[in-house]
Amino acid sequence: MNKVVLVGRLTRDPEVRYSQGENATAVARYTVAVDRRFKRDGEPTADFISCVVFGRSAEFAEKYFRQGMRVSISGRIQTGSYTNKEGVKVYTTEVVVEEQEFAESRAESEANRVQQQSAPTPAPSAPAGDGFMNIPDGIDEELPFN
């Protein structure tokens, strides 16, 4: 089975082109930066995954997806190759997207964009939070579940 699920941030706005012919089809390409779960000194902290999506989903990506947005995608990995202008064979790997959706609200996306533009980039070795809020002691009786 060839199935991949990714959650990450778009590195740039999707690039959309249309196929040639009578029934032109939209083809969108974008890259998703996916954080690595475990970080080791001297190694990258994210992988940059190339994605391609077709048809109405490509038009959706063009209209709504923007650089920095957190998205969730699922699809299949496809490999290929071509010979470049210098005659060198180039091997490719990309995800053919079957499903795509937002992985954060519009407000979270806007807040993240503003934060990225105004704040300096943190050092790669700086520890990142886990994204969860700490629940204060003694609040157990106020929660609707145990």
N, C-alpha and C positions, 0 to 999 in steps of 0.2 A: 504494500500500500504506500502510495506517495502522497503524504498530507503534511502540511506545515501550517502552524499557527504562530503569528508574531504580534507583539505589542511593542510599539516604539514611536518615535517622533520623526516626522517628515524632515529631511535635510534641506529640501527646497520645494517650491511649488511644482506640481505635476507638469510634465511636458506632454502636450497632446498633439497628435498628428492624425490625419485621416488617410485611410487606405485608398488606392486608386481603383477606378472602375465604376460600374453602374450603381452598385450599392456600397457607397463609401462607409466604412466603419471607423469609429473613433478608436484610437490606440493611445493610452496614457502610460507614461513611464514615470516612476518616482523611486526614491531611495528612502528606506526606513532605517533609522539608527536604533538598534536594539541593545540595551544595556546588558552586559554580561553579569551573570549572577555572582560569580566569584571573581575577584580582582587580584591579580598578582603584580608585584612591582616590575616595571619595565614593559608590561604588556598593555595593549589597548584595553579600554574599559567598555567598548561597544563594538558591535559588528554593524557594517553598513550593507544592507541587503537590497539589491536591485529588484524592482517589482514591475510587472506589466499587467495592464487590465484592458479589456476590450468592451466595445459597444456602449450601452447605456451606463454601465458602471464607470467607464472611462470618462464619459461626459459628466457624471456625478463628481468624480474626482477633480476634474477641471474646474467645476463650478464651486465646490465647497472645500476642498482640501487646500491648506496653505502651509508654508514652511513653519516648522515648530509645533504643529498640531500633533497630539497623541492619537494614534489610530490603531485599530485592531484589524488584522487581515488574516484570511485563511486561503489556502490554495495548494498548488503543487510545485515542486521544484522541477525546473527544466534546464537541461544542459544543451550546449550547442557549440559550434565553432564556425569561424570564417577566416578568410585570408585578407589581411589588411593591405594597404597601398604599397607597403615595403615588401610584400610577399611573405610575411610572417603569419603563421597560423595562430589565431587568438581563440582561446577557449572561454566560454561564457557560462555563467550560472545565474538564473533569476527565478523569482517566484511568479508563476502565472496566477493572478489573484482571481479567486472565485467568489469571495465575500469580503467586504470591507465596511468598516463602520467607525464612527467617532469613539474614542476611548476616554473622553473627558467632555465636560460641558463647555459651552461657548464662553462662559465667564471664566472658567479655569484656563481655557486656551488664551483668552485675552490677557489675564493676569500673568500667565507664563511669558507671553510675548513682551509685555511691558517690563517684566522683571529681567528678561534676557537683554533687552535694549539698554536698561539703565544700570544694571549691576555688572561689575567686572566678572570675568569667567573665573570660577573657583579653581584652585590648584587641583590637579588630578588626584593627589594623595589625600585631599580633604575628605573626611568621612561623610557619607551622605545619610540623611535620615531615612527611616523606613517608610515614611509617609503616613504613619498612624499616630493618632493623638493619644496621649497618656490619659487614662481615666483616674481621677483623684480618688484617694482612699475614702471609704465611708459613703460612697455614692451608690452602693449596691442596692439599697432599698428603693431608690428612685428609678432604677432601670426596669423596663417592661419585661425583662427576661432574666433568668439566673444561669 
